[in-house]
Amino acid sequence: MLNGVIWVATLSYPFLVWYSLEYFQPRYVALALAGLFLLRLLRLQPGQSLSLTAGPWVFFTCALFLLAVALANETQWLLAYPVFVSLAFFAVFSYSLFHPPSIIERLARLEDPDLPPKGVAYTRMVTQVWSGFFLANAAISLGTVWYGEHWLWSLYNGFLFYVLMGLLMAVEMAIRRKVKASF
């Protein structure tokens, strides 16, 4: 149940912020979201990870960022949260390129533990693409913060980003089928 609330809050974050800025100070929204992340961390069992790509430190770092936003009580910092998250994922994905196996290789090995060298090379390339995607998203998200129109910020960060991510996933899955057939 709590995981579901966290995912709904995360996915609807742009719309919650857009709506709540009319009624609440940024600190209250940030504190509520930070509280959800910290509560999720407290519920982890020793040795349990939140996911393959994001260990507890990612959620802890997000909570710390939101606590800093609460202290600053600045709308711009609250709007910068998607920028921060994209930069965090960029860091995780690009770090894995320098300290293999890459994130995508780890995911691929869940399905095929004996991934051939061609598969390793392909997963490395896909990790590079996702790294670039997250970096580009951080830049676009930052642009929506600077532009200053909350409706545009909400549209991009709450809808268009997910459409672009879904398109990237769909294209990658189509290419992956062809690549796997060549193994």
C-alpha positions in Angstrom: 0.0 0.0 0.0 2.7 2.5 1.0 4.7 1.7 -2.1 1.6 2.4 -4.2 1.2 5.8 -2.5 4.8 6.6 -3.1 4.6 5.7 -6.8 1.3 7.7 -7.2 2.9 10.7 -5.5 6.0 10.4 -7.6 4.1 10.1 -10.9 1.6 12.8 -10.1 4.2 15.1 -8.5 4.0 17.8 -11.2 0.2 18.0 -11.0 0.3 17.9 -7.2 2.8 20.8 -7.2 0.8 22.8 -9.8 -2.4 22.4 -7.8 -0.9 22.8 -4.3 1.1 26.0 -5.1 -2.3 27.8 -5.2 -3.0 26.7 -1.6 0.1 25.7 0.3 3.7 27.0 0.8 6.3 24.9 -1.1 7.7 23.7 2.3 4.6 21.7 3.1 4.5 19.8 -0.2 8.3 19.1 0.1 7.9 17.9 3.7 5.0 15.6 2.7 7.0 14.0 -0.1 10.2 13.8 2.0 8.2 12.0 4.7 6.9 9.4 2.2 10.5 8.7 1.0 11.8 8.4 4.6 8.9 6.2 5.6 9.7 3.9 2.7 13.3 3.7 3.8 12.4 2.9 7.4 10.2 0.0 6.1 13.1 -1.7 4.3 14.4 -4.9 5.7 18.2 -5.2 6.3 19.9 -6.0 3.0 16.7 -5.3 1.0 17.1 -2.9 -2.0 14.3 -0.7 -3.5 15.2 -1.8 -7.0 18.0 -2.9 -9.2 18.9 0.6 -10.3 18.1 2.6 -7.2 19.4 1.6 -3.9 18.3 3.1 -0.6 20.8 5.9 -1.0 18.8 7.3 -4.0 15.6 7.6 -2.0 17.5 9.0 1.0 19.1 11.6 -1.3 15.8 12.5 -2.8 14.4 12.9 0.8 17.3 15.1 1.7 16.8 17.3 -1.3 13.1 17.7 -0.4 14.0 18.6 3.2 16.4 21.3 1.8 13.5 22.5 -0.4 11.3 22.7 2.8 14.0 24.8 4.5 14.3 27.1 1.6 10.6 27.3 1.0 11.2 28.4 -2.6 8.9 27.4 -5.4 11.7 27.2 -7.9 13.5 24.6 -5.8 10.3 22.6 -5.5 10.0 22.7 -9.3 13.6 21.6 -9.7 12.9 18.2 -8.1 12.4 16.5 -11.6 15.8 18.0 -12.6 17.4 16.5 -9.5 15.8 13.1 -10.1 16.9 13.0 -13.7 20.4 14.0 -12.7 20.4 11.3 -10.1 19.4 8.6 -12.6 22.0 10.0 -15.1 24.6 9.6 -12.3 23.6 6.0 -11.6 23.5 5.0 -15.2 26.7 6.7 -16.3 28.5 5.5 -13.1 27.7 1.9 -14.2 29.4 2.5 -17.5 32.7 3.2 -15.7 32.1 0.5 -13.1 30.6 -2.5 -15.0 28.4 -4.3 -15.3 26.1 -1.5 -16.7 22.6 -1.1 -15.3 21.0 -2.4 -18.5 23.4 -5.4 -18.5 22.3 -6.2 -14.9 18.7 -6.1 -16.0 19.4 -8.3 -19.1 21.2 -10.9 -17.0 18.1 -11.4 -14.9 16.5 -12.8 -18.1 19.7 -14.3 -19.6 22.5 -15.0 -17.1 24.8 -16.2 -19.8 24.7 -13.0 -21.9 27.0 -13.2 -24.9 29.7 -10.5 -25.6 27.5 -9.0 -28.3 24.7 -8.7 -25.7 27.1 -7.0 -23.3 28.1 -4.5 -25.9 24.5 -3.8 -26.8 23.5 -3.3 -23.2 26.4 -0.9 -22.7 25.2 1.1 -25.7 21.6 1.1 -24.3 22.9 2.3 -21.0 24.7 5.2 -22.8 21.4 6.1 -24.6 19.5 6.1 -21.2 22.3 8.3 -19.7 21.9 10.8 -22.5 18.1 10.7 -22.1 18.2 11.5 -18.4 20.7 14.3 -19.0 18.6 15.8 -21.8 15.5 15.5 -19.6 17.3 17.3 -16.8 18.1 20.1 -19.2 14.5 20.3 -20.6 13.0 20.2 -17.1 15.3 23.0 -16.0 14.2 25.0 -19.0 10.6 24.6 -17.9 11.5 25.8 -14.4 13.3 28.9 -15.8 10.5 29.6 -18.3 8.3 30.2 -15.3 4.9 28.9 -16.6 3.6 26.3 -14.2 1.2 24.8 -16.7 4.2 24.1 -19.1 6.3 22.7 -16.3 3.4 20.4 -15.3 2.7 19.4 -18.9 6.3 18.4 -19.6 7.3 16.9 -16.3 3.9 15.2 -15.7 3.1 14.0 -19.2 5.5 14.6 -22.0 8.5 13.1 -20.1 6.6 9.9 -19.6 5.5 9.8 -23.2 9.1 10.3 -24.3 10.3 7.6 -21.9 7.7 5.2 -23.1 8.7 5.9 -26.7 12.4 5.3 -25.9 11.4 2.0 -24.2 9.3 0.9 -27.2 12.0 1.7 -29.7 14.6 -0.1 -27.6 12.4 -3.2 -27.3 12.0 -3.3 -31.0 15.7 -3.0 -31.6 16.5 -5.5 -28.9 14.4 -8.2 -30.6 16.5 -7.8 -33.8 19.7 -7.7 -31.8 18.8 -10.9 -29.8 17.9 -12.7 -33.1 21.5 -12.1 -34.2 23.1 -13.8 -31.2 
